[in-house]
Amino acid sequence: MTGRPFTMNKKERRPEHRIVLARFNPTFIKYFISYFIIVIILIGCFYLLFRFNFISIYQDHLQESAEKQLSSIKTTLDSEVTAFVLLDAQIKKDLNLIMSNYTDSAYDLYQANKKLTAYASANNMIDSISVLSSDGEVLLSTALPVVLFEDGYRICVGGKNYPIPLDEYLSAPKRHFFRLDTGNKSFLIYLAPRSQRSSMFTVYVLSLQGFDSILNSESSKGVVSFWLLDADCSFLAGDEPDALFSLADELPSSSGLHEIDASNSLYMIADDSDNAGNLVLTALLSNQEIARQTETAMGRSIIVFALVFLLSLFIILLAMQATFKPLQKLIKKIIPADSSEHNYISLLEDTFSKLAAEKYTLQEKLNNYRRLIQKSLFDSVIQSPSDIDSLFSMESDKCAIYIARITNDAGGPDFPEHVELALSEGLQAFEKKIVAMIEYTQEHAVVLISYYDDRQNGYGHTVITVLLEELHKKLGCHCVYSDRADSPMEIPALYKNVMAACSPVDESVVLYTSVIGESRDSGHLQYPISQLEELTRHLRNSHFTEARACVTELIGLLDSTSDVNENPFINFYVRSILIDILTILTNAISEYNAKFKDYSDLYFSTLYLCRSCPYEENSGTILKNMLALLDFCKESSDNIPARFSQIEEIMNAEYASPDFSITVLADAFHISIAHMSSLFKIRFGKNFSEYLWEMRLEKAKGLLLGTDQTIDQISTSVGYVNVSSFRRKFKQEVGVSPSQYREQNI
């Protein structure tokens, strides 16, 4: 920003400075309140983060403890079930019991029953054993006999018969457990699997007290109870079954930790091994215990938070010294001494908004002026009056441009007018269309045809082919048409290729490539869009050596073009490229906040040479001026403390560091955090934290799919020490956890 120098001397300024400070101006108050609010928010966030981490740590500890206890219980249950399996194998091989299936002798049955009672007494977990034949007939029973009635099997307990669902398990390949409640007492029924080689089927009535003692052998703070469930999550054994029944509709079906509600969580271990009989061990964890432990810990930490708050107030005072006073000095340099406004932030916002608006307005003017010049150059190519404004305003991906060479086979002086009229009538269905006569002689006419193609996949060559076929029917002429182009800058190349093709003899309408074949010169007069984009990219990233090479290459391309002044198409081609190069350079200079008046003379002199002077005579001067503008752009960039390319390099190098922040980036360039935040948003279009998270997220996705690293390792690799925080943020952004993302995409 420019302005007249201050006329006030030091004696006049000092009292004014004291008056401003004595007034407690709004900016000072806003600074203090802002810092104070930030500190309060940070302390609050620190408190919540501390609380969350404590809950997470205690929950992990409780989960680990429950898992160890369940594993210990599972080991004990596995040994007991294995004992049942071994006992069942002995029973099915016992000759006395086998013979009971084939004899009615009272003595043999007595010996078999005696042997069966001995087997039952050998294991204190077994209350009774019943043996059934392969066809379901009850052969033997010990203390609690199983009896077959007409309506099914029943077990006799205390003189009463209770139904047991043996029918549905008789043909089951696996062993099963289910609970039998008789009112006064409950049992666990164990059904051994049937074997095709055995003639017997065994039913065991097990003592629930033994199973309850196993489940109650492990206990810890935070674990309410342990339950034994079957594969359908039906209750078999454990304490407080009423709590399980209240959660029956919410029981999960997979192993792991599952949160049921605000008060309870379940940790389940499902065992599908043959010995276990599809049992599920479950621990009911108390979330209320976690909350109680958390509140106790937070209460003990209140003194620490109070000390942090007092320390923060001291830091605020230091921050005011480091930020407000430099701002005050800056304001005194750019604001007139007689200004009555004391709100420094408003003054700075107005100043910088004005500068940004001026830069945007300048760039818009330069771009509009470029389009006007290119349009005026193209006007010189058109032979007949035509409105070509829409040609330069259509969306590039929707604009269809063709050049057609039409032979005057029928003759007649009004041939050009007839061609234009017929083509215009053929394009009536299109709202935006152009038919312009570029060149006409007694032998042929060259026509520009353009229309707005808004279909998703476009019409292809269908429209131009049908249009020229109708023209052939009306006027009897033969037509050669070009490839489709999207930009008017490509018209010279289309014109050259069409003119290189002779009119077809046998076909009425043909694409030019069918005539000239491989001999076509597609490179000559082809607009250098990729080179211009490369020049823009180099300037944006402050790669001035590469940008100089691009400018030199583009001017060399134009130097190889002949007949610039004689051929209007070549003249349009050359001067359009020059105007584009000049506009790219000036836009790059304005991005570095250079004052237009500092380079306006060089710009306008170069513009005059590019637009109005013979190119062959002035190409050297044009190149010299453009390189001078490039040097001025480099000088302007040197005044910018942080170059965008350097910011990208630091981001790529430091994104995985847990300590990387906008403060680190600002310190690297010795500028304020606010200034760096502004530059960052200008370059990347988003805040630093958003951009950094997106970088880390993409890197994490790549590691999940491309490596076998664990989630903890990947979290550390992308800068997250707190794995739970990484998991939570990943799921919030992607919708699934990191492990689920890996499973779904591999």
C-alpha positions in Angstrom: 0.0 0.0 0.0 1.3 3.5 -0.8 0.6 6.7 0.9 2.2 10.0 1.8 4.8 10.0 4.5 3.9 11.1 8.0 4.3 14.8 8.7 4.1 14.5 12.4 7.4 14.6 14.3 8.4 12.6 17.3 7.2 15.1 19.8 3.7 15.1 18.3 3.5 11.3 18.1 4.5 10.3 21.6 1.6 12.0 23.4 -0.8 10.4 20.8 0.8 7.0 21.6 0.2 7.4 25.3 -3.4 8.6 24.7 -4.2 5.5 22.7 -2.8 3.2 25.3 -4.6 5.1 28.1 -7.9 4.7 26.4 -7.9 0.9 26.5 -8.7 0.8 22.8 -11.0 -2.0 21.5 -8.1 -3.8 19.8 -6.2 -4.3 23.1 -9.3 -5.5 24.9 -10.2 -7.9 22.0 -6.6 -9.3 22.1 -6.8 -9.9 25.8 -10.3 -11.5 25.6 -9.3 -13.6 22.6 -6.3 -15.0 24.4 -8.3 -15.5 27.6 -11.0 -17.4 25.7 -8.4 -19.5 23.9 -6.8 -20.4 27.2 -10.2 -21.4 28.7 -11.0 -23.5 25.7 -7.6 -25.1 25.7 -7.8 -25.9 29.4 -11.3 -27.3 28.9 -10.2 -29.3 25.9 -7.2 -30.5 28.0 -9.6 -31.5 30.8 -11.9 -33.4 28.4 -8.9 -35.0 26.7 -7.4 -36.1 30.0 -10.8 -37.5 31.0 -11.3 -39.3 27.7 -7.8 -40.8 27.8 -8.3 -41.9 31.4 -11.6 -43.6 30.5 -10.0 -45.2 27.5 -7.0 -46.5 29.6 -9.2 -47.8 32.4 -11.6 -49.4 29.9 -8.7 -51.1 28.1 -7.4 -52.3 31.5 -10.9 -53.6 32.4 -11.2 -55.3 29.0 -7.8 -56.9 29.3 -8.6 -58.1 32.8 -11.9 -59.5 31.7 -10.3 -61.2 28.8 -7.7 -62.9 31.0 -10.3 -64.0 33.5 -12.5 -65.4 30.7 -9.5 -67.2 29.2 -8.8 -68.8 32.6 -12.4 -69.9 33.0 -12.4 -71.2 29.4 -9.3 -73.3 30.2 -11.0 -74.8 33.2 -14.3 -75.5 31.3 -12.3 -77.0 28.4 -10.7 -79.5 30.8 -14.1 -80.4 32.3 -15.7 -80.9 28.8 -12.7 -82.9 27.8 -13.3 -85.1 30.8 -16.9 -85.6 29.7 -15.7 -86.5 26.2 -13.3 -89.1 27.5 -15.9 -90.5 29.9 -18.4 -90.8 27.0 -15.9 -92.7 24.9 -15.4 -95.2 27.8 -19.1 -95.6 28.2 -19.6 -96.4 24.5 -16.9 -99.0 24.6 -18.0 -100.7 27.8 -19.1 -104.2 27.0 -21.6 -104.3 29.9 -23.4 -101.3 28.6 -23.2 -102.4 25.0 -24.8 -105.8 26.0 -27.7 -104.0 27.7 -28.8 -103.0 24.3 -29.2 -106.6 23.2 -30.4 -108.5 26.3 -33.4 -108.5 28.6 -31.5 -110.4 31.4 -32.1 -108.7 34.8 -28.6 -109.6 35.9 -27.0 -108.1 32.8 -29.1 -104.9 33.2 -28.1 -104.8 36.9 -24.4 -105.0 36.0 -24.8 -102.4 33.3 -26.6 -100.0 35.7 -24.0 -100.6 38.4 -21.2 -99.8 35.9 -23.1 -96.7 34.7 -23.5 -95.5 38.3 -19.8 -95.9 38.8 -19.1 -93.8 35.8 -21.4 -91.0 37.1 -19.8 -91.1 40.6 -16.3 -90.8 39.1 -17.0 -87.1 38.1 -18.4 -84.8 40.7 -19.8 -82.5 38.0 -22.2 -85.3 36.9 -25.5 -85.9 38.7 -26.9 -88.5 36.4 -26.3 -90.4 33.2 -28.9 -91.9 30.8 -28.1 -94.2 27.9 -30.4 -94.4 24.9 -30.4 -96.8 22.0 -29.7 -95.8 18.4 -33.5 -95.8 17.8 -34.2 -93.5 20.8 -35.2 -96.1 23.4 -34.1 -95.4 26.9 -31.9 -98.3 28.1 -30.4 -97.2 31.4 -30.5 -94.2 33.8 -28.9 -93.5 37.1 -30.1 -91.0 39.8 -32.3 -88.9 37.5 -33.9 -91.2 34.9 -34.9 -90.1 31.4 -38.2 -91.7 30.3 -39.8 -91.7 26.8 -43.5 -90.8 26.8 -45.9 -90.4 23.9 -45.3 -86.6 23.8 -41.5 -86.9 24.1 -38.7 -87.4 26.5 -39.0 -86.4 30.2 -36.6 -86.4 33.1 -37.8 -87.5 36.6 -36.8 -85.1 39.4 -38.3 -85.3 42.9 -41.2 -87.4 41.7 -42.1 -85.0 38.9 -41.5 -85.4 35.1 -40.0 -82.5 33.2 -39.9 -82.4 29.4 -36.5 -82.2 27.8 -36.1 -81.5 24.0 -34.0 -84.6 23.1 -35.8 -85.2 19.7 -34.3 -82.2 18.0 -30.8 -83.1 19.1 -30.8 -86.9 18.5 -29.5 -86.5 14.9 -27.3 -83.5 15.6 -23.6 -84.0 14.6 -22.3 -81.8 17.4 -22.7 -82.0 21.2 -25.1 -79.6 22.9 -25.7 -78.0 26.3 -29.0 -76.7 27.5 -30.4 -75.7 30.9 -33.2 -77.4 32.7 -35.1 -75.5 35.4 -37.3 -77.6 37.7 -38.4 -74.9 40.1 -36.4 -75.8 43.2 -33.3 -76.8 41.4 -31.7 -76.3 38.0 -29.5 -78.6 35.9 -27.3 -78.5 32.9 -28.1 -81.2 30.3 -25.1 -82.3 28.2 -26.0 -84.3 25.1 -23.0 -86.3 23.7 -22.9 -86.4 19.9 -24.2 -89.5 18.1 -21.8 -91.7 16.3 -22.7 -93.9 13.3 -20.5 -96.6 14.7 -22.0 -96.6 18.1 -25.4 -98.2 19.1 -25.9 -95.8 22.0 -26.6 -92.2 22.7 -25.7 -90.6 26.1 -27.4 -87.9 28.1 -25.6 -86.3 31.1 -27.3 -84.3 33.8 -24.7 -82.0 35.2 -24.5 -80.0 38.4 -24.9 -76.3 38.0 -23.1 -75.7 41.3 -19.9 -77.0 39.7 -20.2 -74.6 36.8 -21.2 -71.7 39.0 -18.1 -72.3 41.2 -15.9 -72.2 38.0 -17.5 -69.0 36.8 -17.2 -67.4 40.3 -13.6 -68.4 40.8 -12.5 -65.3 38.9 -13.6 -61.8 40.0 -12.3 -58.3 39.9 -13.5 -54.7 40.4 -15.6 -53.6 37.5 -16.7 -57.1 36.4 -20.3 -57.6 37.6 -20.7 -61.3 36.7 -19.7 -64.1 34.4 -22.2 -66.0 32.3 -22.0 -69.2 30.3 -24.3 -69.1 27.2 -25.0 -71.5 24.3 -24.5 -70.7 20.7 -27.9 -69.0 20.6 -26.9 -66.8 23.6 -29.3 -68.7 25.8 -28.4 -68.6 29.5 -26.8 -71.8 30.9 -24.9 -70.8 34.1 -23.7 -67.8 36.1 -24.8 -65.1 38.6 -27.6 -62.6 38.2 -29.4 -64.2 35.3 -32.1 -61.5 35.6 -29.5 -58.9 34.3 -28.9 -61.2 31.3 -32.6 -61.6 30.6 -33.1 -57.8 30.6 -30.4 -57.6 27.9 -31.6 -60.5 25.9 -32.7 -58.4 22.9 -29.4 -56.6 22.7 -27.0 -59.5 23.0 -24.4 -59.5 20.2 -23.5 -62.6 18.3 -19.7 -62.1 17.8 -16.7 -62.2 20.1 -15.2 -59.0 21.5 -16.2 -56.0 23.5 -19.8 -54.7 23.0 -21.3 -51.7 24.7 -24.9 -52.5 25.7 -26.0 -49.2 27.3 -24.6 -46.4 29.4 -24.3 -48.7 32.4 -23.0 -52.0 31.0 -20.7 -53.5 28.4 -20.3 -57.2 27.5 -17.0 -59.0 26.6 -17.7 -62.3 24.9 -15.5 -65.2 23.9 -17.1 -67.7 21.5 -15.5 -71.1 21.2 -16.4 -73.2 18.1 -14.1 -76.1 18.9 -15.6 -79.6 19.0 -14.9 -80.1 22.7 -16.5 -76.8 23.8 -19.8 -77.6 22.3 -20.3 -74.1 20.9 -20.3 -72.4 24.3 -20.0 -68.7 24.8 -18.3 -67.1 27.8 -19.5 -63.6 28.7 -18.4 -61.0 31.2 -20.7 -58.2 32.2 -18.6 -55.1 32.7 -19.8 -52.1 34.7 -19.4 -48.7 32.9 -20.5 -47.0 36.2 -17.3 -48.3 37.8 -15.3 -46.7 35.1 -17.2 -43.4 35.6 -16.6 -43.6 39.4 -12.8 -44.2 38.9 -12.7 -41.3 36.5 -14.4 -38.9 38.8 -12.0 -39.8 41.6 -9.0 -39.2 39.4 -10.3 -35.9 38.0 -11.1 -34.7 41.6 -7.5 -35.3 42.6 -6.2 -33.4 39.5 -8.2 -30.2 40.2 -5.1 -28.5 41.8 -3.1 -29.2 38.6 -5.7 -27.6 36.4 -5.8 -24.5 38.7 -2.0 -24.1 38.4 -2.3 -24.5 34.7 -4.9 -21.7 34.6 -2.7 -19.4 36.6 0.3 -20.2 34.3 -1.9 -19.5 31.3 -2.7 -16.0 32.6 1.0 -15.3 32.9 1.5 -16.5 29.3 -1.3 -14.2 28.1 0.6 -11.2 29.4 3.7 -12.4 27.6 1.7 -13.0 24.4 0.3 -9.4 24.6 3.9 -8.1 24.7 4.9 -10.2 21.7 1.8 -9.6 19.5 0.0 -6.4 20.3 3.0 -4.0 20.4 4.3 -5.1 16.9 0.7 -4.6 15.6 0.6 -1.2 17.1 3.9 -0.2 15.4 2.6 -1.6 12.0 -0.6 0.4 12.3 1.3 3.6 12.9 3.1 3.0 9.6 0.1 2.4 7.4 -2.7 4.5 9.1 -2.7 8.3 8.8 -1.9 10.1 12.0 -5.2 12.0 12.0 -7.4 8.8 11.8 -10.1 8.8 14.5 -10.5 5.0 14.3 -8.8 3.1 17.1 -9.9 -0.4 16.2 -6.7 -1.8 14.8 -8.2 -5.0 13.5 -10.8 -3.2 11.5 -8.2 -0.9 10.0 -6.0 -3.8 9.0 -9.0 -5.8 7.6 -10.1 -2.8 5.5 -6.5 -2.3 4.2 -5.9 -6.0 3.3 -9.4 -6.4 1.9 -8.8 -3.4 -0.4 -5.5 -4.9 -1.5 -7.1 -8.3 -2.2 -9.9 -6.7 -4.1 -7.5 -4.6 -6.2 -5.5 -7.8 -7.0 -8.6 -9.7 -8.0 -9.9 -6.8 -10.1 -6.5 -6.5 -11.8 -6.4 -10.2 -12.7 -10.0 -10.0 -14.0 -9.2 -7.0 -16.1 -6.1 -8.8 -17.6 -8.1 -11.9 -18.4 -11.0 -10.0 -19.9 -8.5 -7.9 -21.9 -6.8 -11.1 -23.2 -10.2 -12.5 -24.4 -11.1 -9.2 -26.1 -7.7 -9.1 -27.9 -8.0 -12.7 -29.1 -11.6 -12.0 -30.2 -10.5 -8.9 -32.2 -7.7 -11.0 -33.8 -10.2 -13.7 -34.8 -12.6 -11.1 -36.2 -9.9 -10.4 -38.9 -10.1 -14.1 -40.0 -13.9 -14.1 -40.6 -14.9 -13.0 -44.1 -18.6 -12.6 -43.5 -20.2 -10.6 -40.6 -21.0 -12.9 -37.7 -21.5 -12.7 -33.9 -18.6 -14.8 -32.5 -18.9 -13.6 -28.9 -20.5 -16.9 -27.8 -17.5 -18.7 -29.3 -15.3 -17.2 -26.6 -17.8 -17.6 -23.8 -19.0 -21.2 -24.1 -17.8 -23.8 -21.6 -14.8 -25.5 -23.2 -16.1 -29.0 -22.6 -19.5 -28.2 -24.2 -18.3 -26.2 -27.2 -18.1 -28.1 -30.5 -16.1 -26.4 -33.2 -15.6 -27.7 -36.8 -14.1 -26.3 -40.0 -15.7 -27.6 -43.2 -14.3 -27.1 -46.7 -17.2 -27.2 -49.2 -16.7 -27.4 -53.0 -18.8 -25.3 -55.4 -19.7 -28.2 -57.7 -22.9 -26.5 -59.0 -21.3 -23.1 -59.6 -23.1 -19.8 -59.2 -22.2 -16.5 -57.6 -24.5 -16.9 -54.6 -22.9 -20.1 -53.4 -21.5 -18.7 -50.1 -24.9 -17.2 -49.1 -26.7 -20.4 -49.9 -24.1 -22.4 -47.8 -24.5 -20.1 -44.8 -28.3 -20.1 -45.0 -28.5 -23.9 -45.3 -26.1 -24.5 -42.4 -27.9 -22.0 -40.2 -31.2 -23.6 -40.9 -29.8 -27.0 -40.1 -28.6 -25.8 -36.6 -31.9 -24.2 -35.6 -32.3 -26.8 -32.8 -29.3 -25.5 -31.0 -29.8 -22.3 -28.9 -26.1 -21.4 -29.2 -24.7 -21.8 -32.7 -22.3 -20.0 -35.1 -22.0 -20.3 -38.8 -19.2 -18.0 -40.2 -17.6 -17.9 -43.6 -13.9 -17.9 -43.2 -12.9 -18.1 -46.9 -14.6 -18.5 -50.2 -13.6 -18.6 -53.9 -15.3 -19.8 -57.1 -14.1 -23.3 -56.3 -14.9 -23.7 -52.6 -16.0 -22.2 -49.3 -14.4 -22.7 -45.9 -16.9 -22.4 -43.1 -16.7 -22.3 -39.3 -19.4 -24.3 -37.6 -19.9 -24.2 -33.9 -22.7 -25.3 -31.5 -23.3 -25.9 -27.8 -23.2 -29.6 -27.1 -24.6 -30.1 -23.6 -25.1 -33.8 -23.7 -23.2 -35.9 -21.2 -21.3 -38.0 -23.8 -21.6 -35.5 -26.7 -23.0 -36.0 -30.1 -19.6 -36.9 -31.6 -19.5 -36.3 -35.4 -23.2 -37.1 -35.8 -24.4 -33.5 -36.0 -21.8 -32.3 -38.4 -22.2 -35.4 -40.6 -26.0 -35.1 -40.8 -25.7 -31.3 -41.4 -23.3 -31.6 -44.3 -25.2 -34.5 -45.8 -28.3 -32.3 -45.9 -26.2 -29.5 -47.5 -25.1 -32.0 -50.1 -28.7 -32.9 -50.9 -29.7 -29.2 -51.3 -26.7 -27.8 -53.2 -25.0 -30.9 -54.6 -21.6 -30.0 -53.1 -18.9 -32.2 -51.6 -17.6 -31.6 -48.1 -14.5 -32.3 -46.0 -14.7 -31.6 -42.3 -12.2 -31.4 -39.5 -11.9 -33.0 -36.1 -13.9 -31.5 -33.3 -12.2 -28.8 -31.2 -13.3 -27.3 -27.9 -11.5 -24.0 -28.1 -11.3 -21.3 -30.7 -7.5 -21.3 -30.3 -7.4 -24.7 -32.1 -9.1 -23.3 -35.3 -5.9 -22.6 -37.2 -4.8 -26.3 -36.9 -8.3 -27.4 -38.0 -8.2 -25.0 -41.0 -4.7 -26.2 -42.1 -5.7 -29.9 -42.0 -8.9 -29.3 -43.9 -7.2 -27.3 -46.6 -4.6 -30.0 -47.0 -7.3 -32.5 -47.9 -8.7 -32.6 -51.5 -12.4 -33.0 -52.1 -13.6 -36.6 -52.3 -14.8 -38.0 -55.5 -17.0 -40.9 -54.5 -18.3 -39.7 -51.1 -20.3 -36.6 -50.4 -19.2 -35.9 -46.9 -15.9 -37.2 -45.4 -13.6 -36.5 -42.4 -10.4 -35.0 -43.5 -8.2 -37.9 -42.2 -9.8 -40.2 -44.7 -8.4 -38.1 -47.5 -4.9 -37.2 -46.3 -4.3 -40.3 -44.2 -0.9 -40.5 -42.4 0.5 -37.5 -44.3 -1.4 -35.0 -42.2 0.6 -32.6 -40.1 -1.2 -32.5 -36.7 1.5 -30.7 -34.9 1.8 -27.6 -36.9 -0.5 -24.7 -35.7 -1.6 -27.0 -32.8 -2.3 -24.7 -29.9 0.3 -25.3 -27.1 -2.1 -25.8 -24.2 0.1 -28.2 -22.3 3.1 -25.9 -22.5 1.0 -22.9 -21.3 -0.3 -25.0 -18.4 3.2 -26.1 -17.5 4.3 -22.4 -17.5 1.5 -21.6 -15.1 2.4 -24.5 -12.8 6.1 -23.5 -12.7 5.2 -19.9 -11.8 2.7 -21.0 -9.1 5.4 -23.2 -7.5 8.1 -20.5 -7.9 10.2 -22.6 -10.3 11.5 -19.7 -12.3 14.4 -21.5 -14.1 11.9 -23.9 -15.5 9.4 -21.1 -16.3 12.2 -19.3 -18.3 12.8 -22.4 -20.3 9.1 -22.7 -21.0 8.9 -19.0 -22.3 11.9 -19.5 -24.5 10.5 -22.8 -25.9 7.1 -21.1 -26.7 8.8 -18.2 -28.4 11.0 -20.7 -30.4 7.8 -22.4 -31.5 6.4 -19.2 -32.8 9.7 -18.4 -34.6 9.4 -21.6 -36.5 6.0 -20.4 -37.9 6.2 -18.6 -41.3 3.9 -16.2 -43.2 2.7 -14.6 -39.9 1.6 -11.3 -41.5 0.3 -12.8 -44.8 -1.8 -15.6 -43.4 -4.6 -14.4 -41.1 -4.9 -17.8 -39.4 -1.2 -17.9 -38.6 -1.3 -14.3 -37.4 -4.2 -15.2 -35.0 -2.4 -18.3 -33.8 0.9 -16.4 -33.0 -0.6 -13.4 -31.4 -3.0 -15.4 -29.3 -0.2 -17.4 -27.9 1.8 -14.2 -27.1 -1.2 -12.7 -25.3 -1.6 -15.9 -23.3 2.0 -15.9 -22.2 1.9 -12.2 -21.3 -1.3 -12.7 -19.3 0.1 -15.7 -17.4 3.2 -13.7 -16.4 1.2 -10.7 -15.2 -1.2 -12.9 -13.2 1.8 -14.6 -11.5 3.3 -11.2 -10.7 0.0 -10.0 -9.1 -0.1 -13.2 -7.0 3.0 -11.9 -5.2 1.2 -8.6 -4.4 3.5 -6.5 -6.6 2.2 -3.0 -7.5 1.0 -2.8 -11.1 2.5 0.6 -11.5 5.9 -0.8 -10.9 5.8 -2.9 -14.1 2.9 -1.3 -16.1 5.3 0.4 -18.6 7.0 -2.9 -19.4 3.6 -4.7 -19.7 2.0 -2.1 -22.0 5.0 -1.9 -24.3 5.1 -5.7 -24.6 1.4 -5.8 -25.2 1.7 -3.3 -28.0 4.4 -5.5 -29.6 2.4 -8.7 -29.2 -0.8 -7.2 -30.7 0.1 -4.7 -33.3 3.8 -5.0 -34.5 5.2 -7.4 -37.1 6.3 -10.5 -35.2 9.3 -11.4 -37.4 10.8 -8.0 -36.8 10.1 -7.8 -33.0 10.3 -11.4 -31.8 13.7 -10.8 -30.1 12.3 -7.7 -28.3 9.2 -9.6 -27.2 11.3 -12.4 -25.7 13.5 -9.9 -23.9 10.5 -8.1 -22.4 8.8 -11.3 -21.3 12.0 -12.5 -19.6 12.2 -9.1 -17.9 8.7 -9.6 -16.6 9.7 -13.1 -15.4 12.7 -11.6 -13.6 10.4 -9.0 -12.0 8.1 -11.9 -10.9 11.1 -13.6 -9.3 12.1 -10.4 -7.5 8.5 -10.0 -6.2 8.5 -13.6 -4.9 11.8 -13.0 -3.0 9.8 -10.4 -0.9 7.4 -13.2 0.1 8.8 -14.9 3.2 7.0 -18.2 2.5 6.9 -19.7 -1.0 4.2 -22.1 -1.8 6.6 -24.7 -3.2 8.6 -24.6 0.1 5.4 -25.0 2.1 4.5 -28.1 0.1 8.0 -29.6 0.6 7.8 -29.1 4.4 4.3 -30.6 4.5 5.5 -33.7 2.7 8.5 -34.0 4.9 7.0 -33.3 8.3 3.3 -34.6 8.1 4.2 -37.7 10.0 5.7 -35.8 13.0 3.3 -35.8 16.0 4.6 -32.3 16.9 4.0 -30.8 13.4 1.7 -27.8 13.5 1.0 -24.4 11.9 3.4 -23.0 14.5 6.3 -25.1 13.2 5.5 -24.0 9.7 5.4 -20.3 10.6 8.6 -20.6 12.6 10.3 -22.1 9.5 9.7 -18.9 7.6 10.0 -16.5 10.6 6.5 -15.1 10.2 3.5 -15.0 12.4 1.0 -17.8 12.7 -1.8 -15.6 11.4 0.2 -14.7 8.3 1.1 -18.3 7.7 -2.5 -19.4 8.1 -3.6 -16.8 5.6 -0.9 -17.8 3.0 -1.8 -21.5 3.5 -5.5 -21.0 2.9 -4.7 -18.9 -0.2 -2.5 -21.7 -1.6 -4.5 -24.8 -0.6 -8.0 -23.5 -0.2 -8.5 -24.9 3.3 -7.2 -24.6 6.8 -3.8 -26.1 7.8 -5.4 -28.7 10.2 -7.9 -29.9 7.5 -5.2 -30.2 4.9 -2.8 -32.0 7.3 -5.5 -34.5 8.3 -6.4 -35.2 4.7 -2.7 -35.9 4.0 -2.4 -38.3 6.9 -5.7 -40.0 6.0 -4.5 -40.7 2.4 -1.1 -42.0 3.7 -2.9 -44.2 6.2 -5.2 -45.6 3.6 -2.2 -46.4 1.4 -0.5 -48.2 4.3 -3.6 -50.2 5.2 -4.0 -51.5 1.7 -0.3 -51.7 0.7 1.4 -53.1 3.8 0.7 -55.6 6.6 1.5 -53.1 9.4 -0.7 -53.1 12.5 -3.1 -50.3 13.1 -0.9 -49.0 16.0 2.1 -48.9 13.6 0.2 -47.1 10.9 -1.1 -44.6 13.4 2.4 -43.8 14.5 3.6 -43.6 10.9 1.2 -40.8 10.1 1.8 -38.8 13.2 -0.8 -40.1 15.7 0.7 -41.3 19.0 -2.8 -41.8 20.5 -4.1 -44.8 18.6 -7.6 -44.5 19.9 -7.8 -40.9 18.7 -6.6 -42.0 15.2 -9.2 -44.9 15.1 -12.0 -42.5 16.1 -11.1 -39.8 13.6 -10.6 -42.4 10.8 -14.0 -43.9 11.4 -15.6 -40.4 11.7 -14.2 -39.5 8.3 -14.4 -42.8 6.3 -17.4 -44.4 8.0 -15.7 -47.6 9.1 -12.8 -48.4 11.3 -9.2 -48.9 9.9 -9.4 -52.7 10.2 -12.8 -52.8 8.5 -11.5 -50.5 5.7 -8.6 -52.9 5.2 -11.0 -56.0 5.1 -13.4 -54.3 2.7 -10.8 -53.2 0.2 -8.3 -56.1 0.1 
